[in-house]
Amino acid sequence: MINKNAKIYVAGHRGLVGSAIWKNLSDRGFTNLIGRTHAELDLLDGAAVRAFFDAERPDAVVLAAAHVGGIMANSRYRADFIYQNLQIQQNVIGESFRHDVQKLLFLGSTCIYPRNARQPMSEDALLTSPLEYTNEPYAIAKIAGLKLCESFSLQYGCNYIAVMPTNLYGPRDNFHLERSHVLPAMLRKVHLSHLLLEGNETALRRDLMLRPVEGIDGQAAMSDIETVLKKYGIERETVMLWGTGTPLREFLWSEEMADASVHVLLNVDFADTYAPDDTEVRNCHINVGTGREHTIRQVAEFVVDTIGYKGELRWDASKPDGTPRKLTDVSKLHQLGWHHKIELQEGVSLLYKWYLKGEL
Protein backbone atom coordinates (compact mmCIF):
# COMPACT_ATOMS: atom_id res chain seq x y z
CA MET A 1 0.00 0.00 0.00
CA ILE A 2 1.30 3.44 -0.95
CA ASN A 3 0.60 5.93 1.84
CA LYS A 4 -0.31 9.59 1.33
CA ASN A 5 3.16 10.77 2.35
CA ALA A 6 5.02 8.52 -0.11
CA LYS A 7 7.32 10.33 -2.52
CA ILE A 8 5.96 9.66 -6.01
CA TYR A 9 7.93 10.66 -9.10
CA VAL A 10 5.74 11.30 -12.14
CA ALA A 11 7.97 11.26 -15.22
CA GLY A 12 6.27 13.31 -17.90
CA HIS A 13 4.17 15.30 -15.44
CA ARG A 14 3.54 18.11 -17.94
CA GLY A 15 2.18 15.81 -20.66
CA LEU A 16 -1.32 14.75 -21.56
CA VAL A 17 -1.49 11.77 -19.20
CA GLY A 18 1.23 12.70 -16.73
CA SER A 19 -0.43 16.00 -15.82
CA ALA A 20 -3.77 14.24 -15.36
CA ILE A 21 -2.15 11.59 -13.13
CA TRP A 22 -0.49 14.33 -11.07
CA LYS A 23 -3.85 16.07 -10.60
CA ASN A 24 -5.59 12.78 -9.75
CA LEU A 25 -3.02 11.94 -7.10
CA SER A 26 -3.20 15.48 -5.68
CA ASP A 27 -6.99 15.30 -5.52
CA ARG A 28 -6.67 12.03 -3.58
CA GLY A 29 -4.47 13.71 -0.96
CA PHE A 30 -0.98 12.74 -2.09
CA THR A 31 1.22 15.71 -1.26
CA ASN A 32 4.77 14.48 -1.86
CA LEU A 33 4.79 14.45 -5.66
CA ILE A 34 7.91 15.24 -7.66
CA GLY A 35 8.34 16.05 -11.33
CA ARG A 36 10.94 17.53 -13.63
CA THR A 37 10.54 19.30 -16.94
CA HIS A 38 12.66 18.23 -19.89
CA ALA A 39 14.82 21.32 -19.34
CA GLU A 40 15.42 20.27 -15.73
CA LEU A 41 16.03 16.57 -16.44
CA ASP A 42 16.74 14.99 -19.82
CA LEU A 43 15.55 11.39 -19.48
CA LEU A 44 17.78 10.42 -22.41
CA ASP A 45 20.80 11.24 -20.24
CA GLY A 46 21.51 8.16 -18.12
CA ALA A 47 23.94 9.96 -15.83
CA ALA A 48 21.46 12.75 -15.16
CA VAL A 49 18.68 10.26 -14.41
CA ARG A 50 20.92 8.38 -11.98
CA ALA A 51 21.87 11.63 -10.21
CA PHE A 52 18.19 12.53 -9.92
CA PHE A 53 17.33 9.17 -8.33
CA ASP A 54 20.35 9.44 -6.03
CA ALA A 55 19.11 12.81 -4.79
CA GLU A 56 15.35 12.20 -4.61
CA ARG A 57 14.99 8.48 -3.72
CA PRO A 58 11.31 8.18 -4.75
CA ASP A 59 9.13 5.49 -3.19
CA ALA A 60 7.06 5.03 -6.35
CA VAL A 61 7.45 5.97 -10.01
CA VAL A 62 4.92 6.64 -12.76
CA LEU A 63 6.64 6.51 -16.15
CA ALA A 64 4.36 8.59 -18.36
CA ALA A 65 7.18 10.28 -20.29
CA ALA A 66 7.58 9.23 -23.90
CA HIS A 67 8.41 10.47 -27.38
CA VAL A 68 4.99 10.36 -29.06
CA GLY A 69 3.25 11.45 -32.25
CA GLY A 70 0.66 10.60 -34.86
CA ILE A 71 0.86 8.52 -38.01
CA MET A 72 2.76 11.18 -40.00
CA ALA A 73 5.46 11.62 -37.36
CA ASN A 74 5.76 7.87 -36.75
CA SER A 75 6.29 7.29 -40.47
CA ARG A 76 8.90 10.02 -40.93
CA TYR A 77 10.94 9.81 -37.74
CA ARG A 78 11.22 6.08 -37.17
CA ALA A 79 14.67 6.13 -35.55
CA ASP A 80 13.66 8.86 -33.09
CA PHE A 81 10.63 6.88 -31.93
CA ILE A 82 12.46 3.65 -31.16
CA TYR A 83 15.74 5.11 -29.89
CA GLN A 84 14.38 7.81 -27.62
CA ASN A 85 11.70 5.63 -26.04
CA LEU A 86 14.10 2.76 -25.41
CA GLN A 87 16.53 5.18 -23.76
CA ILE A 88 13.89 6.80 -21.56
CA GLN A 89 12.55 3.43 -20.42
CA GLN A 90 15.93 1.85 -19.75
CA ASN A 91 17.10 4.85 -17.76
CA VAL A 92 14.00 5.31 -15.60
CA ILE A 93 13.18 1.63 -15.02
CA GLY A 94 16.83 0.76 -14.49
CA GLU A 95 17.34 3.47 -11.88
CA SER A 96 14.07 2.53 -10.20
CA PHE A 97 15.47 -0.97 -9.72
CA ARG A 98 18.84 0.28 -8.50
CA HIS A 99 17.15 2.55 -5.97
CA ASP A 100 14.65 -0.01 -4.63
CA VAL A 101 11.52 1.79 -5.79
CA GLN A 102 8.53 0.06 -4.14
CA LYS A 103 6.11 0.40 -7.05
CA LEU A 104 6.45 1.41 -10.69
CA LEU A 105 3.70 2.04 -13.22
CA PHE A 106 4.74 2.08 -16.90
CA LEU A 107 2.45 3.57 -19.54
CA GLY A 108 2.58 2.06 -22.99
CA SER A 109 0.10 1.99 -25.87
CA THR A 110 -2.23 -0.47 -27.54
CA CYS A 111 -0.21 -0.02 -30.75
CA ILE A 112 1.88 -2.88 -29.29
CA TYR A 113 -0.64 -5.32 -30.76
CA PRO A 114 -0.39 -6.88 -34.23
CA ARG A 115 -1.95 -5.05 -37.15
CA ASN A 116 -4.41 -7.87 -37.76
CA ALA A 117 -4.94 -8.98 -34.18
CA ARG A 118 -8.27 -10.60 -33.40
CA GLN A 119 -10.74 -8.01 -32.11
CA PRO A 120 -11.23 -6.98 -29.41
CA MET A 121 -7.55 -7.33 -28.53
CA SER A 122 -6.81 -9.13 -25.28
CA GLU A 123 -3.45 -8.96 -23.56
CA ASP A 124 -2.66 -12.43 -24.97
CA ALA A 125 -2.63 -11.03 -28.54
CA LEU A 126 0.84 -9.59 -27.94
CA LEU A 127 3.55 -10.88 -30.33
CA THR A 128 1.22 -13.24 -32.19
CA SER A 129 1.70 -11.68 -35.67
CA PRO A 130 3.34 -8.66 -37.43
CA LEU A 131 2.89 -5.11 -36.16
CA GLU A 132 1.41 -2.19 -38.09
CA TYR A 133 4.29 -0.90 -40.25
CA THR A 134 3.70 2.83 -39.74
CA ASN A 135 4.29 2.72 -35.98
CA GLU A 136 6.40 -0.42 -35.65
CA PRO A 137 9.47 1.31 -34.09
CA TYR A 138 7.37 2.96 -31.37
CA ALA A 139 5.47 -0.27 -30.72
CA ILE A 140 8.68 -2.27 -30.36
CA ALA A 141 9.98 0.24 -27.82
CA LYS A 142 6.78 -0.02 -25.79
CA ILE A 143 6.87 -3.83 -25.93
CA ALA A 144 10.42 -3.66 -24.59
CA GLY A 145 9.20 -1.42 -21.75
CA LEU A 146 6.43 -3.73 -20.65
CA LYS A 147 8.81 -6.71 -20.87
CA LEU A 148 11.30 -4.84 -18.69
CA CYS A 149 8.59 -4.42 -16.05
CA GLU A 150 7.50 -8.03 -16.36
CA SER A 151 11.04 -9.40 -16.27
CA PHE A 152 12.22 -7.34 -13.30
CA SER A 153 9.11 -8.39 -11.40
CA LEU A 154 9.56 -12.08 -12.20
CA GLN A 155 13.31 -12.25 -11.59
CA TYR A 156 13.72 -9.86 -8.68
CA GLY A 157 10.26 -9.73 -7.11
CA CYS A 158 9.70 -6.11 -8.10
CA ASN A 159 6.22 -4.60 -8.19
CA TYR A 160 6.34 -3.06 -11.68
CA ILE A 161 3.10 -2.97 -13.67
CA ALA A 162 2.53 -1.89 -17.28
CA VAL A 163 -0.74 -0.42 -18.51
CA MET A 164 -1.56 -0.09 -22.20
CA PRO A 165 -3.98 2.76 -22.89
CA THR A 166 -6.01 3.03 -26.06
CA ASN A 167 -6.04 6.31 -28.05
CA LEU A 168 -6.12 9.16 -25.55
CA TYR A 169 -7.35 12.73 -25.80
CA GLY A 170 -7.96 15.50 -23.31
CA PRO A 171 -6.61 18.67 -21.64
CA ARG A 172 -3.03 19.62 -22.64
CA ASP A 173 -3.19 17.43 -25.71
CA ASN A 174 -0.77 18.05 -28.57
CA PHE A 175 -2.45 20.03 -31.35
CA HIS A 176 0.59 20.32 -33.62
CA LEU A 177 -0.68 19.80 -37.16
CA GLU A 178 2.14 17.41 -38.09
CA ARG A 179 2.92 15.58 -34.86
CA SER A 180 -0.41 15.29 -33.05
CA HIS A 181 -2.68 12.26 -32.82
CA VAL A 182 -5.77 11.92 -34.94
CA LEU A 183 -8.45 13.50 -32.73
CA PRO A 184 -6.67 16.71 -31.63
CA ALA A 185 -5.31 17.22 -35.15
CA MET A 186 -8.78 16.78 -36.59
CA LEU A 187 -10.35 19.11 -34.03
CA ARG A 188 -7.82 21.88 -34.70
CA LYS A 189 -8.09 21.54 -38.49
CA VAL A 190 -11.87 21.83 -38.39
CA HIS A 191 -11.67 24.71 -35.89
CA LEU A 192 -9.26 26.69 -38.07
CA SER A 193 -11.33 26.12 -41.21
CA HIS A 194 -14.40 27.18 -39.23
CA LEU A 195 -12.70 30.45 -38.28
CA LEU A 196 -11.71 31.07 -41.91
CA LEU A 197 -15.25 30.36 -43.08
CA GLU A 198 -16.74 32.62 -40.40
CA GLY A 199 -14.24 35.38 -41.20
CA ASN A 200 -13.13 35.44 -37.57
CA GLU A 201 -9.62 36.76 -38.18
CA THR A 202 -9.12 37.80 -34.55
CA ALA A 203 -9.68 34.28 -33.20
CA LEU A 204 -7.61 32.80 -36.04
CA ARG A 205 -4.65 35.02 -35.20
CA ARG A 206 -5.05 34.27 -31.49
CA ASP A 207 -4.88 30.54 -32.23
CA LEU A 208 -1.70 30.91 -34.29
CA MET A 209 -0.05 33.10 -31.67
CA LEU A 210 -0.52 30.28 -29.19
CA ARG A 211 0.39 27.46 -31.61
CA PRO A 212 2.33 28.72 -34.68
CA VAL A 213 2.42 26.52 -37.78
CA GLU A 214 5.86 26.22 -39.38
CA GLY A 215 6.88 29.54 -37.85
CA ILE A 216 3.76 31.33 -39.10
CA ASP A 217 2.06 32.99 -36.14
CA GLY A 218 -0.81 35.40 -35.65
CA GLN A 219 1.23 38.40 -36.75
CA ALA A 220 1.80 37.04 -40.27
CA ALA A 221 0.01 38.30 -43.34
CA MET A 222 -3.29 36.56 -44.04
CA SER A 223 -1.93 35.32 -47.36
CA ASP A 224 0.92 33.56 -45.56
CA ILE A 225 -1.47 32.12 -42.95
CA GLU A 226 -3.79 30.74 -45.61
CA THR A 227 -0.85 29.29 -47.56
CA VAL A 228 0.58 27.36 -44.63
CA LEU A 229 -2.85 26.13 -43.52
CA LYS A 230 -3.62 24.92 -47.04
CA LYS A 231 -0.50 22.75 -46.82
CA TYR A 232 -2.26 20.85 -44.02
CA GLY A 233 -5.56 20.58 -45.86
CA ILE A 234 -7.21 23.54 -44.14
CA GLU A 235 -9.07 25.95 -46.43
CA ARG A 236 -11.93 28.39 -46.08
CA GLU A 237 -14.70 25.95 -46.94
CA THR A 238 -13.03 22.53 -46.80
CA VAL A 239 -10.86 20.36 -44.56
CA MET A 240 -8.84 17.50 -46.01
CA LEU A 241 -8.29 14.58 -43.62
CA TRP A 242 -5.91 11.64 -44.07
CA GLY A 243 -7.12 8.24 -45.24
CA THR A 244 -10.57 6.93 -46.01
CA GLY A 245 -12.25 7.51 -42.65
CA THR A 246 -13.15 3.83 -42.40
CA PRO A 247 -10.71 2.55 -39.72
CA LEU A 248 -12.27 1.85 -36.35
CA ARG A 249 -10.75 3.44 -33.26
CA GLU A 250 -11.37 3.50 -29.53
CA PHE A 251 -10.79 6.71 -27.56
CA LEU A 252 -10.41 7.34 -23.83
CA TRP A 253 -10.58 10.71 -22.05
CA SER A 254 -7.11 11.35 -20.57
CA GLU A 255 -8.41 12.16 -17.09
CA GLU A 256 -10.12 8.77 -17.03
CA MET A 257 -6.86 7.15 -18.10
CA ALA A 258 -5.26 8.93 -15.17
CA ASP A 259 -7.92 7.61 -12.81
CA ALA A 260 -7.44 4.08 -14.10
CA SER A 261 -3.65 4.44 -13.75
CA VAL A 262 -3.87 5.67 -10.17
CA HIS A 263 -6.36 2.90 -9.38
CA VAL A 264 -3.81 0.33 -10.59
CA LEU A 265 -0.94 2.08 -8.81
CA LEU A 266 -2.76 2.05 -5.48
CA ASN A 267 -4.77 -1.17 -5.64
CA VAL A 268 -3.13 -3.66 -7.98
CA ASP A 269 0.08 -5.64 -7.45
CA PHE A 270 2.11 -7.46 -10.08
CA ALA A 271 0.90 -10.79 -8.69
CA ASP A 272 -2.67 -9.73 -9.54
CA THR A 273 -1.88 -9.44 -13.25
CA TYR A 274 -1.59 -13.14 -14.09
CA ALA A 275 -3.13 -16.45 -13.06
CA PRO A 276 -1.22 -18.11 -10.18
CA ASP A 277 -1.22 -21.47 -11.95
CA ASP A 278 0.34 -20.15 -15.20
CA THR A 279 3.35 -22.29 -16.13
CA GLU A 280 4.67 -19.49 -18.36
CA VAL A 281 4.03 -16.04 -16.92
CA ARG A 282 3.71 -13.47 -19.68
CA ASN A 283 1.40 -10.71 -20.92
CA CYS A 284 1.07 -9.27 -17.43
CA HIS A 285 0.26 -5.81 -18.79
CA ILE A 286 -3.24 -4.35 -18.47
CA ASN A 287 -5.31 -2.85 -21.30
CA VAL A 288 -6.95 0.46 -20.41
CA GLY A 289 -9.83 1.65 -22.57
CA THR A 290 -13.57 1.79 -23.03
CA GLY A 291 -14.11 -1.36 -25.09
CA ARG A 292 -16.14 0.80 -27.54
CA GLU A 293 -15.18 1.93 -31.05
CA HIS A 294 -16.09 4.44 -33.77
CA THR A 295 -14.97 4.94 -37.35
CA ILE A 296 -12.66 7.89 -37.95
CA ARG A 297 -15.44 9.34 -40.09
CA GLN A 298 -17.85 9.17 -37.11
CA VAL A 299 -15.25 10.89 -34.93
CA ALA A 300 -14.97 13.63 -37.54
CA GLU A 301 -18.74 14.05 -37.48
CA PHE A 302 -18.65 14.44 -33.69
CA VAL A 303 -16.03 17.19 -34.16
CA VAL A 304 -18.05 18.94 -36.88
CA ASP A 305 -21.21 18.87 -34.74
CA THR A 306 -19.38 20.13 -31.67
CA ILE A 307 -17.75 23.05 -33.49
CA GLY A 308 -20.79 23.85 -35.63
CA TYR A 309 -18.70 23.70 -38.79
CA LYS A 310 -20.60 24.41 -42.03
CA GLY A 311 -17.83 23.52 -44.48
CA GLU A 312 -17.04 20.23 -46.19
CA LEU A 313 -14.89 17.34 -44.99
CA ARG A 314 -12.83 15.61 -47.64
CA TRP A 315 -10.78 12.44 -47.36
CA ASP A 316 -7.38 11.84 -48.98
CA ALA A 317 -7.43 8.11 -49.68
CA SER A 318 -3.84 8.25 -50.97
CA LYS A 319 -2.68 8.73 -47.38
CA PRO A 320 -2.33 5.73 -45.03
CA ASP A 321 -5.19 4.66 -42.80
CA GLY A 322 -2.99 2.80 -40.34
CA THR A 323 -4.34 -0.23 -38.52
CA PRO A 324 -7.86 -1.02 -39.83
CA ARG A 325 -9.30 -1.75 -36.40
CA LYS A 326 -7.94 -1.43 -32.87
CA LEU A 327 -10.35 -2.24 -30.05
CA THR A 328 -9.18 -3.33 -26.63
CA ASP A 329 -10.55 -6.14 -24.53
CA VAL A 330 -10.80 -4.46 -21.13
CA SER A 331 -12.19 -7.41 -19.19
CA LYS A 332 -8.95 -7.72 -17.19
CA LEU A 333 -9.19 -4.07 -16.13
CA HIS A 334 -12.87 -4.53 -15.20
CA GLN A 335 -11.98 -7.55 -13.08
CA LEU A 336 -9.43 -5.35 -11.28
CA GLY A 337 -12.16 -2.87 -10.39
CA TRP A 338 -12.16 0.03 -12.88
CA HIS A 339 -14.67 1.13 -15.58
CA HIS A 340 -14.83 4.24 -17.79
CA LYS A 341 -17.67 6.82 -17.58
CA ILE A 342 -17.14 9.44 -20.32
CA GLU A 343 -18.31 8.52 -23.82
CA LEU A 344 -16.63 9.95 -26.91
CA GLN A 345 -19.23 12.52 -27.99
CA GLU A 346 -19.19 14.08 -24.51
CA GLY A 347 -15.40 13.95 -24.48
CA VAL A 348 -15.07 15.79 -27.80
CA SER A 349 -17.24 18.57 -26.40
CA LEU A 350 -15.11 18.73 -23.23
CA LEU A 351 -11.92 18.87 -25.31
CA TYR A 352 -13.19 21.70 -27.49
CA LYS A 353 -14.25 23.73 -24.45
CA TRP A 354 -10.75 23.28 -23.03
CA TYR A 355 -9.13 24.21 -26.36
CA LEU A 356 -11.12 27.42 -26.61
CA LYS A 357 -9.71 28.56 -23.26
CA GLY A 358 -6.41 29.10 -25.05
CA GLU A 359 -4.22 27.11 -22.70
CA LEU A 360 -1.11 25.06 -23.45
N, C-alpha and C positions, 0 to 999 in steps of 0.2 A: 504493500500500500504506500502510495506517495502522499506524504502529509503536506499541509498547506504552506509550511515553511521551507519545503525542499527547494533547492536551487535548480531551476529548469532552464536549460539553454535551448532557445528556439532559433535554429539556423535558418535564415531566410525570413526573419520576422517582419520584414517590410513588404514581402510579396503577397500575392493573392491569398494563398492558404496560410502562410506563416503569420500574417497580420491577424487573420481571423482566429487562428489557434491562440495567439497571444491574448486577444480580447476575450475569448472563451475562457481561458484559464484565469484571467484577471476577474472576470465576472463571477467565477466560482470561488474566488477568495484566495487565489495563489498570488502571493506578493513578492516572491523572490525570483522573478523572471529576468533572464539576461539575454541580450541580443547584440549583434554587431552588424553595422552596415558593411557593404563591400569595401568602402574606403577605409574602414577601421580594421577589417580582417578579411584578407583574400583567402578564401577556402581552397584555392588552387595551390597555395604556398604551404607545404607540409610543415616547415619549420615554424611558421607563424601560427598555424593551427595547434601545434604541440605547445608552443609558448602560452597560447590562450588557455588551453586545458590545464597546464601547469599552474597558471595564476588563478583560474576560476574554480576548478574542481567541481563541476556540476554533478548533481545527484541523478539527473535525468536529462535526456537529449531528445529533441524533436528535429529530425533532419528534413526540413521542408525546402531547403535551398537546392536549386537546380538550374541548369542552363536549358531554357524551354523556348518553344516557338511553334508556329503553325506549319502547315504542309509545305508552304513555300520555303520557309527558313530551313526546315528539316531536309528538304531536297537539295538546297544550295550549299549548306554549311555542315556537311556530314561529319567531317573530322572534328569540328568544334563540339558537336553534340555528343559524340562518344568519348572524346578525350576529356573534356571539361567535367562531364558528369562522373566518369570513372575516378578522376582525381579528387573531386569533392567528396565522393562517397568513401573512398579509401582513406582519405585524411580524417574525416569526421568519425567514421565508424572505428577506424584503427585507434585513434586517440581515445575514444570512449572506452575501448577495451583496455588500453594501457592504464587508464585512470579509474578503472573499476566503477564505471557508471552503472547505477542500479537498473535503469530502464532506458531503452532507446526505441523510438518510433521512427521508422523510415517511410517516407512517402514516395511511391512510385507512380505508375500509370497503367491503365488497362491496355495501352498499346504494346505491352509485353506479350500479348496473346497472338497466336498465328492469324494471318490474314483471313483464312477460311475456317477458323475455329467453329465448332458446333455452337449454335446459339440457343439460349443465352450461355455465355462463357463462364464455366465454373473454374475454380482455382486449378483443378486437375488438367485443364486444357493447355497449361504452360508447356512449351517445348515439344508439342506433339506434331507440328508441321511448320513450314516456312513462315517467316514474319512478313508483314507489309513492307515492301521495298522502300517507300518514301520515308519511313521513320525507323528503319532497321537499326541504324547506329544508336539512336536514343533508346530504343527498346532494349538492345543488348546491354547498354549501360545500366538500365533499371533492373534487368534480370540479374546482372552481377550484384547490384546492391541488395536485392532481396535474398540472394544466395549467400551473401556475406552475413546478413542477419541470421539466416537459418543455420549456417555452418558454425558461426561463433556460439550460437545458443546450443547446438547439438554437441559440439566438442568441448566447450568450456562451461556450459551451464549458464550462459548469459540469458538475459531477459530482453532480447531484441525482437521486435515485431515489425513486419512490413505490411503496409496497407496500400492497396492499388485503387486509387480513385478513378472514376469515369471522367468524361469531359467536364471541367469545372468552369464556372463563371461567377462573377460577383464583384463587390466593391474592390477597388484598386487593381482591377484587371488590366491587362496590357492591350491598349487600343492602337498600337502601331500598325499601320496598314500593310506592312510587309511581314512583320514577325509575330503578329497576334494570332490567337486561335480563332476558330471559325465564327463563334457567336459574337464576341466583341468586335471583330473586324467587320462583320456583317452589319451590326448595329451602327457602328460609326459611319460606314459607307452610306447607309440609308439616311442617317441623320444629316450628313453633309449634303447629299443630293436634295434632301427635303429643304434645307436652308437655301440652297441655290434656287430651287423651284419657287420658294416663297419670297425670294428676293431679300432675305434677312441677312444682309451683309455684315451687320454689327455682330450677330451671333456667330457667323461664319469666321470672322476675323478673331473673335474671342476664342473659338475652338482651336484655331491654328496657332494662336499665341501660346496656348497651354501645351499643345501637341503638334509641333511643326512637322511638315512632311517634306523630307529631303531638303531641309534647310529653308523651306518656304514657310514663313510664319504670317501672322495676321497683319504685318506692316507691308507685305508685298503688294505689288500691283494685282488687280483682279485678273488680268490676263495671265499672269504667272501662276496665280492660285488655281485658276481653271485648268491650265495646262498640266500642272502636276497632279491634280485630282483626276483628270481624264486618264492619266497613265495607270491609275488604279481602278479604272472602270466607273468613276463617279462623274456624272454629267448632270445638267440641269433637269432633265426629265427622265433619265434612265440610270440604273445601277447594274453593272455587269458583275456577276458572281461566278466563282470558279466551279467547274464541273457541271453535272447534269441536275443536281438537286435531289437525286434519288437515293443516295446512301442513307442508311438509318443510323441515328446517333442517340445516345443517352446523355443527359446533362444533369448536373447536380450543383445546386447553389453552394458557393464556397463556404458560407457560414455554417451550412449543414455538414459539409465535409469536415470543417473544424470541430463541430460538435461530435461527430462520429469518431474523429481522431482522438479527441480528449477522452471520450468514453472508453476507447480501447486502451489508451495510455493509463487510465486510472483503474480500469476494471478487468482487463484481460491480460493474462500471462502467456508466455510462449507455449507452455504446456497445454493451454486451452485451444491451440490452433491446429491440433492434429489428433487423430484417434489414438488412444493409449496402446491399442493392440496392433498398430501399424508396424510391419516388419521393416519397411523402408519409409523413413520419415522424410517427406518432401512436400512442396506446395503448401507451406505453412502460412503464406501470406493471406491477406483478407481483402476481398473485393469490397469497395465502397461505392454505392450508387443507388439508383432508384428502382432499377429493374424495369424501367419503362423507356420507350424509344419513340422518336419522331424522325421523319425524313428531313433532310436539310431544307427542302422546299417548304415544309410545314413550319420549320423554325423561322425561315425568312418571312413567312406570312404572319407569324406572331410579332416579329419585329416591325413589319409594315403597319399592322393594326395598332401596335403600341405607339408608334411615332405619328401615325396619321398621314403617312406618306401617300401622295396622289400620283407619283410617277410610275414608271414601269421597271419591273425586275427582268433582267435578261441573264441567260446562263451560257457560259463559255464551255461547251462540251469538249473543246480541245485540251482543256486543263484537267489534271488528274482529280479523280474523285476520292482517292485514298481507299481505305478498307470499306467494302460494300455494306457491312453491318457490324456493329460492335455493341452488344448488349451484355451487361454483366448479370451473372447469377449471384444474387446477394443473400441467398439462404443462409450461408455461414454467418454473415454479419447479423442477420435477423436472429439467429440462434444465440448469438452473443449479446443480444439485448438492445439493438439500435435499429430504428426505422426512420426514413425521411418524411418530411411534412410538406415542403414547398414544391408545387408542380411547376412545370416549365413556363407556362403562360404567365403565371404570377411572378415568377422569377425574372422574366424578360422585362416586365413592368418595373420591378424593383431596381433592376440594373439601369434602366434608362433614367429613372428618377435620380439615382446616384450620379450617373454621368452628367446630367444637366446641372448638378451642383458645381461642376467645374473643379473637382478635386483630382489629385494625382495619387 
